Amino acid sequence: MARKSKVISYKGFKIKESNDTTTKLPTFKVYTSEEWQYGEGYRLYDWEACSMEEATEFIDSYEL
């Protein structure tokens, strides 16, 4: 059974956790709140991380 994606909010960003279709390893895609509003299939992520820690570090270093 496939694992569902999980989305969390962090400092106004969205982090979508899912499994890579090839490796089956977890990936964490980071979206700005503006990009997230476009909806599934239309949005593009700003960063793809291999861990939640890497995703939050990217957000912490993000300059608006």
C-alpha positions as CSV (number, residue, x, y, z in Angstrom):
1,M,0.0,0.0,0.0
2,A,1.4,3.4,-1.0
3,R,2.2,5.9,1.7
4,K,0.3,9.2,1.5
5,S,2.0,12.5,1.2
6,K,2.3,14.6,4.4
7,V,2.3,18.4,4.4
8,I,3.5,20.6,7.2
9,S,3.9,24.4,7.5
10,Y,7.1,26.0,8.7
11,K,7.7,29.7,8.9
12,G,5.0,30.3,6.2
13,F,6.4,27.7,3.8
14,K,4.9,24.3,3.0
15,I,7.0,21.1,3.2
16,K,5.5,18.2,1.4
17,E,6.9,14.8,2.4
18,S,6.5,11.9,0.0
19,N,8.5,8.9,-1.3
20,D,10.5,9.1,-4.4
21,T,8.9,6.9,-7.0
22,T,12.2,5.3,-8.1
23,T,14.2,4.9,-4.9
24,K,11.2,4.7,-2.5
25,L,13.2,7.0,-0.1
26,P,11.5,10.0,1.5
27,T,11.8,13.4,-0.2
28,F,10.9,16.8,1.3
29,K,9.8,19.4,-1.3
30,V,9.7,23.0,-0.1
31,Y,7.2,25.5,-1.5
32,T,6.6,29.2,-0.8
33,S,3.1,30.0,0.4
34,E,2.4,31.8,-2.9
35,E,3.5,28.8,-5.0
36,W,1.5,26.4,-2.8
37,Q,-1.7,28.3,-3.7
38,Y,-1.4,27.3,-7.4
39,G,-2.6,23.8,-6.5
40,E,-1.4,20.3,-7.3
41,G,0.0,19.9,-10.9
42,Y,0.6,23.7,-11.3
43,R,3.0,24.5,-8.5
44,L,6.8,24.2,-8.6
45,Y,8.9,23.5,-5.5
46,D,11.8,25.8,-4.5
47,W,13.9,23.1,-3.0
48,E,14.0,19.3,-2.7
49,A,15.6,17.9,0.4
50,C,16.6,14.4,1.6
51,S,15.6,15.1,5.2
52,M,13.3,17.4,7.2
53,E,16.3,19.0,8.8
54,E,17.7,19.9,5.3
55,A,14.3,21.4,4.3
56,T,14.0,23.5,7.5
57,E,17.7,24.7,7.1
58,F,16.9,25.8,3.6
59,I,13.9,27.8,4.8
60,D,15.9,29.3,7.7
61,S,18.5,30.5,5.1
62,Y,15.9,31.8,2.6
63,E,16.0,35.5,2.0
64,L,12.7,37.1,0.9
